[in-house]
Amino acid sequence: MNSRERVRLALDHQEPDRVPFDLGGTGLTTIHLTAYANLRRHLGLPPSKTQVMAMAEQLAMVEEDVARRLETDLRLVLPGMPSGFHYVLRDEGAYEAYTDEWGIGWRKPKDGGFYYDMYHHPLAPADSLGDFKDYPFPDPLDEGRFRSLRADAEQAVANGKAVVLAGPCAGISEVYSWLRGYEGYYIDLAVHQDYVACMLDRMVEFKSAFWEKALQAVGDLVDVVIEADDLAGQQRPLLSPKTYRSLIKPRHQRLFSFIKDQAPVKLFFHSCGAVRPLLRDFIEAGIDILNPVQLSAAGMDPHELKREYGRDLVFWGGGVDTQRILDKGTPAEVKADVRRNIEALAPGGGFVFAAVHDIQADVPPENVMAMWQAWKEYGTY
């Protein structure tokens, strides 16, 4: 059984020979550049010019030598940069900064910074519906986004890997919140819902245009497509279920059904935090796969999630708690956590092993390998 066959069985809620393993198969299940360099040294692999998968989060594109060593089952296919756009780093005193293709400003402290944080929201001063209708979006059909998709997907299939295709940007409400700024975004949800509707509709149009062209090019090779919207915090959703159902869910439904009309793909949806009150809505909106399965958030007990939602959802993540254990625990504590989570989420298939979100910069390589060793030991059917 090769990786692609293994993943497809798991995604169809069947038990393959072992639980599929993911590190680097999505931008939500990879590893920070610092931790990745430490892991390569730990594995005795030479230094490399690692590709940055996500600029703001400084995430590594896991290379083939690491993927082989760790027996990963997924391969991520990333859209290219739009023609004529590249990141230009600016010196802003204590910070290194850049502006992305949406006009959002990001900066990272020069002294000890690991990530770029948002600091400029171009729609923060907007105060009329026209401001939102007229704000210039990037071109979703720019040829640069599609140039290497076919070759990258064919290479992954030739290597026996399941193919995961990333989208052109973050989620529809997420990008709006970044353009607007969080304060303005939450005010809009309460008192300017016409602004929200306008921007979400524009985001659905942008994404639909991209997905139509991308899946025309590689839909025959792709197993999973990625969508996302972070809609919950540590204790509860960030907005009421009523607001989600009235404003965001109909747009999710429209976008997700459009994607599935283009190709026979599974829809992977990332939303951090305590999302349990929204899970039935996510299922109705058309998601097949839930990530990251944040076990440390309220209501996210893996046994309960599997029992209540395991017939409808594949759990992709939830393998080890990155918030309290993977970075701070001992290797023995990491292994114990992995065993508990596999025992909860693996029965009957419908589980792809990955850490809860990306492995952060301060995670020691010994703990990454303890996670992997526990998956090897406990992840067979």
C-alpha positions as CSV (number, residue, x, y, z in Angstrom):
1,M,0.0,0.0,0.0
2,N,1.5,3.3,-1.0
3,S,0.9,6.7,0.7
4,R,-1.9,7.8,-1.6
5,E,-3.8,4.6,-1.2
6,R,-3.4,4.8,2.6
7,V,-4.6,8.4,2.8
8,R,-7.6,7.7,0.5
9,L,-8.7,4.9,2.7
10,A,-8.4,7.0,5.8
11,L,-10.4,9.9,4.1
12,D,-13.1,7.4,3.3
13,H,-13.4,6.4,6.9
14,Q,-11.7,3.0,6.4
15,E,-8.7,1.6,8.3
16,P,-5.6,1.3,6.1
17,D,-2.4,-0.5,7.2
18,R,-1.5,2.4,9.5
19,V,-2.6,5.9,10.3
20,P,-1.3,8.3,7.6
21,F,1.4,10.6,8.9
22,D,1.7,14.3,8.0
23,L,4.5,16.8,8.5
24,G,4.6,19.5,5.8
25,G,1.6,18.2,3.9
26,T,-0.3,21.4,4.5
27,G,0.7,24.9,5.7
28,L,-1.2,24.1,8.9
29,T,0.8,21.0,9.7
30,T,4.3,21.9,9.0
31,I,7.2,23.3,11.1
32,H,8.9,26.6,11.9
33,L,12.2,27.3,10.1
34,T,14.1,27.3,13.4
35,A,12.7,24.0,14.6
36,Y,13.2,22.5,11.2
37,A,16.8,23.4,11.0
38,N,17.3,21.9,14.5
39,L,15.5,18.7,13.3
40,R,17.7,18.4,10.3
41,R,20.8,18.6,12.4
42,H,19.3,16.0,14.8
43,L,18.7,13.6,12.0
44,G,22.2,14.1,10.7
45,L,21.0,15.7,7.5
46,P,23.1,18.5,5.8
47,P,22.0,22.2,6.1
48,S,19.7,23.3,3.2
49,K,18.3,26.4,1.6
50,T,14.8,25.6,2.8
51,Q,11.9,27.2,1.0
52,V,9.7,29.4,3.1
53,M,6.2,28.0,2.8
54,A,4.4,30.9,4.6
55,M,6.2,34.3,4.9
56,A,4.4,35.6,8.0
57,E,4.6,32.4,10.0
58,Q,8.1,31.6,8.8
59,L,7.2,28.0,8.0
60,A,9.4,25.5,6.3
61,M,8.6,23.5,3.1
62,V,9.6,20.1,4.3
63,E,12.2,18.7,1.9
64,E,12.3,15.2,0.4
65,D,15.1,13.9,2.5
66,V,13.2,14.7,5.7
67,A,9.9,13.4,4.2
68,R,11.6,10.1,3.4
69,R,13.2,9.8,6.8
70,L,9.8,10.4,8.5
71,E,7.7,8.4,6.1
72,T,5.2,11.2,5.4
73,D,2.2,10.4,3.3
74,L,1.2,13.8,1.9
75,R,2.7,16.3,-0.5
76,L,1.6,19.9,-0.6
77,V,1.2,21.7,-3.9
78,L,1.4,25.5,-3.5
79,P,0.3,28.1,-5.9
80,G,3.1,30.3,-7.2
81,M,3.5,34.0,-6.6
82,P,1.6,36.3,-8.9
83,S,3.6,37.7,-11.8
84,G,5.6,40.8,-10.8
85,F,5.0,40.4,-7.1
86,H,7.7,39.5,-4.6
87,Y,8.3,40.3,-0.9
88,V,10.3,43.5,-0.4
89,L,11.7,43.7,3.2
90,R,11.8,47.1,4.7
91,D,13.9,48.4,7.6
92,E,11.6,50.0,10.1
93,G,13.9,50.6,13.0
94,A,13.4,47.7,15.5
95,Y,11.4,45.8,12.9
96,E,11.8,44.2,9.5
97,A,8.6,44.7,7.5
98,Y,6.9,44.0,4.2
99,T,3.5,44.5,2.5
100,D,1.7,41.6,1.0
101,E,-0.3,41.5,-2.2
102,W,-3.5,42.5,-0.4
103,G,-1.9,45.7,0.9
104,I,-1.6,44.4,4.5
105,G,1.5,45.4,6.4
106,W,3.5,42.8,8.4
107,R,6.6,43.3,10.7
108,K,8.9,41.1,12.7
109,P,11.2,42.3,15.6
110,K,14.8,42.2,14.5
111,D,15.9,41.1,18.0
112,G,14.6,37.6,18.7
113,G,11.5,37.8,16.5
114,F,10.2,34.5,15.1
115,Y,7.1,35.7,13.1
116,Y,5.8,38.7,11.2
117,D,2.7,40.2,12.8
118,M,0.1,42.4,11.1
119,Y,0.4,46.1,11.9
120,H,-1.3,47.9,8.9
121,H,-4.9,47.2,7.9
122,P,-5.7,49.1,4.7
123,L,-9.4,49.1,5.2
124,A,-9.3,50.3,8.8
125,P,-10.5,53.8,7.9
126,A,-13.2,52.7,5.5
127,D,-16.6,54.1,6.4
128,S,-18.9,53.5,3.4
129,L,-20.0,50.5,1.4
130,G,-18.3,52.0,-1.6
131,D,-15.0,51.8,0.1
132,F,-15.4,48.1,0.4
133,K,-16.8,47.6,-3.1
134,D,-13.9,49.6,-4.6
135,Y,-10.9,48.2,-2.7
136,P,-8.6,46.6,-5.3
137,F,-8.2,42.8,-4.9
138,P,-5.2,40.8,-6.4
139,D,-5.8,39.0,-9.7
140,P,-6.9,35.4,-8.8
141,L,-6.2,34.3,-12.4
142,D,-2.6,35.5,-12.6
143,E,-0.6,32.9,-14.5
144,G,2.1,33.0,-11.9
145,R,-0.2,31.2,-9.5
146,F,-0.7,28.2,-11.8
147,R,2.7,27.8,-13.6
148,S,4.0,24.9,-11.7
149,L,0.9,23.2,-10.3
150,R,0.7,20.4,-12.9
151,A,4.4,19.5,-12.7
152,D,4.4,19.5,-8.9
153,A,1.2,17.4,-8.6
154,E,2.5,14.9,-11.2
155,Q,5.8,14.5,-9.2
156,A,3.9,13.9,-6.0
157,V,1.7,11.2,-7.7
158,A,4.8,9.6,-9.2
159,N,6.2,9.3,-5.7
160,G,3.1,7.6,-4.5
161,K,2.0,10.5,-2.3
162,A,-1.5,11.9,-1.7
163,V,-1.8,15.4,-3.2
164,V,-2.9,18.4,-1.2
165,L,-3.6,21.7,-3.1
166,A,-3.4,24.9,-1.2
167,G,-5.5,28.0,-2.0
168,P,-4.4,31.5,-2.9
169,C,-4.9,33.1,0.5
170,A,-6.5,32.6,4.0
171,G,-10.2,32.2,4.6
172,I,-12.9,34.5,3.4
173,S,-13.7,36.1,6.8
174,E,-10.0,35.9,7.8
175,V,-8.8,38.0,4.9
176,Y,-11.6,40.5,5.6
177,S,-10.6,40.8,9.2
178,W,-7.0,41.4,8.3
179,L,-7.8,44.1,5.8
180,R,-10.2,45.7,8.2
181,G,-8.4,45.2,11.5
182,Y,-10.0,43.1,14.2
183,E,-11.7,45.9,16.0
184,G,-13.4,47.1,12.9
185,Y,-14.2,43.5,11.8
186,Y,-16.1,42.7,15.0
187,I,-17.9,46.0,15.0
188,D,-19.0,45.3,11.4
189,L,-20.3,41.9,12.4
190,A,-22.6,43.7,14.9
191,V,-23.6,46.9,13.1
192,H,-22.3,47.0,9.5
193,Q,-23.4,43.6,8.2
194,D,-23.7,45.1,4.7
195,Y,-20.0,45.7,4.7
196,V,-19.4,42.1,5.8
197,A,-21.7,40.7,3.2
198,C,-20.1,42.7,0.4
199,M,-16.6,41.7,1.4
200,L,-17.4,38.0,1.9
201,D,-19.2,37.9,-1.5
202,R,-16.1,39.4,-3.1
203,M,-13.9,36.9,-1.4
204,V,-16.0,34.0,-2.6
205,E,-15.8,35.3,-6.1
206,F,-12.0,35.7,-5.8
207,K,-11.5,32.2,-4.5
208,S,-14.0,30.6,-6.9
209,A,-12.1,32.0,-9.8
210,F,-8.9,30.6,-8.5
211,W,-10.3,27.2,-7.7
212,E,-12.0,26.8,-11.1
213,K,-8.7,27.4,-13.0
214,A,-6.6,25.4,-10.6
215,L,-8.8,22.4,-10.6
216,Q,-9.2,22.5,-14.3
217,A,-5.4,22.2,-14.4
218,V,-4.8,19.5,-11.7
219,G,-8.2,18.3,-10.4
220,D,-7.5,14.8,-11.8
221,L,-4.4,14.5,-9.6
222,V,-5.6,16.3,-6.4
223,D,-7.0,14.4,-3.4
224,V,-7.5,17.3,-0.9
225,V,-8.0,21.0,-1.1
226,I,-7.4,23.4,1.7
227,E,-9.8,26.1,3.0
228,A,-9.7,27.8,6.4
229,D,-11.3,30.4,8.7
230,D,-10.2,30.7,12.3
231,L,-13.6,31.1,14.1
232,A,-12.9,30.2,17.7
233,G,-10.7,31.0,20.6
234,Q,-9.5,29.0,23.6
235,Q,-12.9,28.9,25.4
236,R,-15.6,29.5,22.7
237,P,-16.3,30.6,19.2
238,L,-15.2,34.2,18.3
239,L,-18.7,35.0,17.1
240,S,-22.1,33.6,17.9
241,P,-23.4,30.6,16.0
242,K,-26.3,32.8,14.9
243,T,-23.9,35.3,13.3
244,Y,-21.9,32.5,11.7
245,R,-25.1,30.9,10.3
246,S,-26.5,34.2,8.9
247,L,-23.3,35.8,7.4
248,I,-20.5,33.3,6.9
249,K,-22.0,29.8,6.6
250,P,-24.0,30.6,3.4
251,R,-20.8,31.9,1.7
252,H,-18.8,28.9,2.9
253,Q,-21.6,26.6,1.5
254,R,-21.5,28.4,-1.8
255,L,-17.7,28.3,-2.1
256,F,-17.3,24.7,-0.9
257,S,-20.0,23.3,-3.2
258,F,-18.4,25.2,-6.1
259,I,-15.0,23.6,-5.3
260,K,-16.5,20.1,-5.2
261,D,-18.3,20.7,-8.5
262,Q,-14.9,21.2,-10.2
263,A,-13.2,17.9,-9.1
264,P,-13.7,14.9,-6.8
265,V,-11.7,16.3,-4.0
266,K,-12.1,16.2,-0.2
267,L,-12.4,19.6,1.5
268,F,-10.0,20.2,4.4
269,F,-11.1,23.0,6.7
270,H,-8.8,24.6,9.3
271,S,-10.3,26.4,12.2
272,C,-8.4,26.7,15.5
273,G,-9.9,26.7,19.0
274,A,-13.2,25.6,20.6
275,V,-15.1,25.0,17.4
276,R,-17.4,22.3,18.7
277,P,-20.5,24.4,18.8
278,L,-20.0,25.0,15.0
279,L,-19.1,21.5,13.9
280,R,-22.6,20.5,12.7
281,D,-22.7,23.8,10.7
282,F,-19.3,23.0,9.2
283,I,-20.5,19.6,8.1
284,E,-23.7,21.1,6.6
285,A,-21.5,23.7,4.8
286,G,-19.6,20.8,3.1
287,I,-16.4,20.2,4.9
288,D,-15.0,16.7,5.0
289,I,-11.9,17.2,7.1
290,L,-11.4,19.1,10.3
291,N,-8.0,20.6,11.3
292,P,-6.2,21.2,13.6
293,V,-8.4,19.5,16.3
294,Q,-7.2,21.7,19.1
295,L,-7.5,19.3,22.0
296,S,-6.5,21.9,24.6
297,A,-9.5,24.1,23.8
298,A,-12.8,23.9,25.6
299,G,-15.1,21.1,24.5
300,M,-12.5,19.4,22.3
301,D,-12.1,16.1,24.0
302,P,-11.0,13.6,21.3
303,H,-13.1,10.7,22.5
304,E,-16.3,12.9,22.4
305,L,-15.4,14.4,19.0
306,K,-14.9,10.9,17.5
307,R,-18.1,9.5,19.0
308,E,-20.3,12.5,18.0
309,Y,-18.8,13.5,14.6
310,G,-16.5,10.7,13.5
311,R,-19.0,9.4,10.9
312,D,-19.1,12.8,9.2
313,L,-15.6,14.3,9.7
314,V,-12.1,13.1,9.2
315,F,-9.8,14.4,12.0
316,W,-6.5,15.7,10.5
317,G,-4.4,16.8,13.4
318,G,-5.0,16.2,17.1
319,G,-1.9,13.9,17.2
320,V,-0.1,15.8,20.0
321,D,-0.9,18.9,21.9
322,T,1.4,21.7,20.7
323,Q,0.1,24.2,23.3
324,R,1.2,22.4,26.5
325,I,3.1,19.2,25.7
326,L,5.1,19.2,22.5
327,D,7.2,22.2,23.4
328,K,7.3,21.9,27.2
329,G,6.9,18.2,27.9
330,T,9.5,15.5,28.2
331,P,9.8,12.9,25.4
332,A,8.0,10.5,27.6
333,E,5.1,12.9,28.1
334,V,5.0,13.5,24.3
335,K,4.7,9.8,23.7
336,A,2.0,9.3,26.2
337,D,-0.1,12.2,24.7
338,V,0.4,10.7,21.2
339,R,-0.8,7.3,22.4
340,R,-3.9,8.7,24.1
341,N,-4.9,10.7,21.0
342,I,-4.3,7.9,18.5
343,E,-6.4,5.6,20.7
344,A,-9.2,8.1,20.6
345,L,-9.2,9.2,17.0
346,A,-7.8,6.3,14.9
347,P,-10.5,3.6,15.3
348,G,-12.5,3.0,12.1
349,G,-10.2,5.3,10.0
350,G,-11.0,8.9,9.4
351,F,-7.8,10.1,11.0
352,V,-4.6,11.6,9.6
353,F,-1.9,12.1,12.2
354,A,-0.4,15.5,12.6
355,A,0.5,17.8,15.5
356,V,-2.1,20.3,16.6
357,H,-1.1,23.0,14.2
358,D,2.4,23.9,13.1
359,I,5.4,22.8,15.2
360,Q,6.7,26.0,16.7
361,A,10.2,27.4,16.8
362,D,11.0,26.4,20.4
363,V,10.1,22.7,20.1
364,P,13.2,20.6,20.6
365,P,14.0,17.9,17.9
366,E,14.0,15.2,20.6
367,N,10.3,15.9,21.1
368,V,9.5,15.9,17.4
369,M,11.1,12.5,17.2
370,A,9.3,11.3,20.3
371,M,6.1,12.2,18.6
372,W,7.2,10.3,15.4
373,Q,8.3,7.3,17.3
374,A,5.0,7.1,19.2
375,W,3.1,7.3,16.0
376,K,5.2,4.4,14.6
377,E,4.5,2.4,17.7
378,Y,0.8,3.1,18.2
379,G,-0.4,4.1,14.7
380,T,-0.8,0.7,13.1
381,Y,-4.2,-1.0,12.6
